[in-house]
Amino acid sequence: MSVATKSSGLSRHTIEEKIEVVRQRIFQESSFRELQERHGICSATLSVWIKKYKAEVLRRFPVKDLPLYVLKYQETMTTEEENELTRLRRENEDLKLLHEANLLMIDMAKERFGIDIKKNYEEMLSGGCLKEVPGVKGNDE
């Protein structure tokens, strides 16, 4: 199947037509609305085409003076990379919550029990008491 053939049995546009539409949009030759009307497609379809074919357009038609928003996103992510990014964002949010909880417990320990964990930790670090504890920041491992 050549590049100019239909991308699927359901599409009335060839891959080459889609790439040309994306090229016109990226290089600001036509507005989003003009392309929709000219090719009889909805905005969601055009957005999908841009996401899917932007990297191919930039590979085929390299230009130095592209708008910043185009240069910023030259490469599209693979599904694996998108999944990893989603996982890392979730993990980052979880770690932020855990950090906030730890800070809250440190403040509560000081207020309720008069224990200054931050001060005690710094004293233990400077005194060398934590060198033997695995996984604690400041170890000489």
C-alpha positions, -999 to 999 in steps of 0.1 A, spaced: 0 0 0 16 33 -11 16 64 10 -10 81 -12 -35 53 -7 -64 55 17 -53 53 53 -83 32 62 -114 19 45 -135 46 63 -114 77 53 -122 97 22 -89 115 24 -55 100 15 -26 103 39 -10 126 14 -40 149 15 -40 149 53 -3 157 54 -9 186 29 -37 199 51 -15 198 82 14 215 63 -9 243 53 -20 248 89 15 245 104 30 270 80 0 293 85 -11 292 49 -47 286 59 -67 291 90 -82 262 110 -117 272 99 -107 275 62 -92 240 62 -123 226 79 -146 241 53 -125 234 23 -120 197 32 -154 191 48 -140 180 82 -148 189 118 -124 205 142 -118 173 161 -107 155 129 -83 183 120 -69 183 154 -62 146 152 -46 150 118 -23 177 132 -13 156 161 -7 125 140 11 141 110 29 171 124 62 153 128 60 139 93 53 174 79 82 189 98 105 160 85 94 166 49 94 204 49 121 216 73 119 254 77 140 275 101 115 303 106 85 284 121 63 298 148 76 290 183 45 268 191 55 245 161 92 243 170 83 235 206 64 204 197 83 190 166 84 154 178 52 135 187 53 111 216 48 74 212 20 57 231 46 42 254 61 77 261 26 92 267 18 63 291 51 69 309 45 107 311 10 100 326 25 76 351 52 100 361 27 129 365 5 107 387 36 96 408 47 133 411 13 143 424 14 114 449 48 124 461 37 160 465 8 149 487 32 127 507 56 156 512 28 178 524 16 151 548 52 148 562 55 185 567 22 186 585 33 158 608 65 176 615 46 207 624 22 187 646 50 170 664 65 204 673 32 219 684 17 190 703 47 173 717 74 200 716 96 178 694 115 198 668 122 171 642 140 195 618 164 206 645 169 171 658 176 158 623 201 185 615 219 178 648 219 141 640 234 148 606 261 171 619 269 146 647 273 117 623 245 97 638 228 89 605 257 74 587 246 39 595 210 43 585 203 31 550 182 53 527 185 84 548 197 116 531 232 125 542 245 90 544 280 84 532 270 53 512 
